[in-house]
Amino acid sequence: MSIDYTILGVLIESPAHGYSIKKYLLENFSRNFGVNDGQLYPSLSRLESRGWIRKRVVHQRRSPAKHLYRVTPAGEEAFHAWLSAGPDEN
């Protein structure tokens, strides 16, 4: 399973910040899925550079700013193309 497409699938459900994406994956897949910060944040950066997600900085009064990620139309299209591809194409 590709972490990039897994993250896209999570973000298609709802915009989210990094911590909530990680928490969602741990709760809904398995603790053995192995998503750590060293995988999550580079993947988010890759998805953003491809134009598949957009990041919005949400400033908070008493906490560090959060980065809220949402899927772009190009990201939705890429995700659905990946879903419909055969196993040899992924």
N, C-alpha and C positions, 0 to 999 in steps of 0.2 A: 504494500500500500504506500503510495507516495504521500509524503508529509505535506507537500505543496497543495495537492488536490484535496487532501483531508481538511486542511485549514480552509480552503475555499468552500468546502461543503459546510463547515461550521459557520463561516461568515455569511453564507447565503441565507441561513436561518435567521441571523440577526447580527448587526454590527457588534463588535466586541473589542476589548483591549487584550493585550498579550496574556496577562494573568488569567483572565476569564476563559480564553481559548484553551490554555493549558489545563485549567481546572475542568472544563467541559470534556476534554479528551480523556483525562484520568477517570472521571466519573462515568462516562458513557462507553468507553472502550475497555481499557484495562490498565492496571498499574504496570503491566509488562509492556505496554505500548512503547514506552521509552522516550517520550517527548520531554526534552529538557531545554533549558534556555539556549544552550549552544546549538540546538536544532531549530527551535521555534523562531527566534528573532532573525537569524539569517534567511529563513524561509519567508518570513514576512517581508524582509527587504527585497528578496528576489521577486516575490509576487508584485510588490509595489513598482519595481523597476520594469517589469513586463507590462505594467498598466492594468493589472488584473484586480488590484485593490487600491484604495486610497486611504491615506492616514490623515486624521484630523486631530490636532493637539487640543486637549481639553484642559484648560487651566483650572486649578483648584486652590481654594483659599489657604488651606492649612496642610496641603500634601503636594508632593511633586505632580507635575502635569501628567496626564494619562494620554496615551496615543490610542485613539479609537479608529479601528479599521473597518472598512465596508467594501463589499465587492462591487466592481464596476460592471457595466454591461459586457465588456470584453472578457472579464473574469467569469461571469456566468456562462458565456458562450464556450469558453475554454473548458470549464467544469463539465458542462453537458456533453461536449465532444469527447472528453475523456471517459465519461460514463458509458457512452454508446460505442466506444472503440472496443475491439476484441482484445482478449488477453495478450495476444502477440504484438499488438500495437502499443500497449502501455509500458 
